[in-house]
């Protein structure tokens, strides 16, 4: 996949992660989107490194989407733990 495809995948993964973890984030929509993009890269790395499941080269692979959304969730949770959760 190209870098543009990873960015698009990250945007969508960030949106889905935000839907799975509702609430106001300390950084707002832009930071959540950037976390989604970074999460897609982190999820792909975790998938290939620790799960021995390399990320597919085509955009519509279920494992690729799962790793991107999982990575975005991990980074979103870490971001909320570090910078505060405004659900209080």
Residue pairs with C-beta under 8 A, 6 or more apart in sequence:
1 9
1 55
1 56
1 57
1 58
1 59
1 64
5 59
6 37
6 40
6 41
6 44
7 37
9 40
9 59
9 64
9 65
9 68
10 33
10 36
10 37
10 38
10 39
10 40
10 41
10 68
10 72
11 33
11 36
11 37
12 36
12 68
13 36
13 39
13 40
13 43
13 65
13 68
13 69
13 71
13 72
14 32
14 33
14 34
14 35
14 36
14 37
14 39
14 72
14 76
15 32
15 33
15 36
16 69
16 72
17 32
17 35
17 36
17 39
17 69
17 72
17 73
17 76
18 25
18 32
18 36
18 76
20 69
20 73
21 73
21 76
21 77
21 80
23 85
23 86
23 87
24 86
24 87
25 31
25 32
25 76
25 79
25 80
25 86
26 79
26 80
26 83
26 84
26 85
26 86
27 35
27 79
27 83
31 79
32 76
35 72
35 75
35 76
35 79
36 68
36 72
36 76
38 71
38 72
38 75
39 68
39 69
39 70
39 71
39 72
39 73
39 74
39 75
39 76
40 67
40 68
40 71
40 72
41 71
42 71
42 74
42 75
43 66
43 67
43 68
43 69
43 70
43 71
43 72
43 74
44 55
44 64
44 67
44 68
44 71
45 71
46 67
46 70
46 71
46 74
47 53
47 54
47 55
47 63
47 67
48 54
48 55
53 63
53 67
55 61
55 63
55 64
55 67
56 63
56 64
58 64
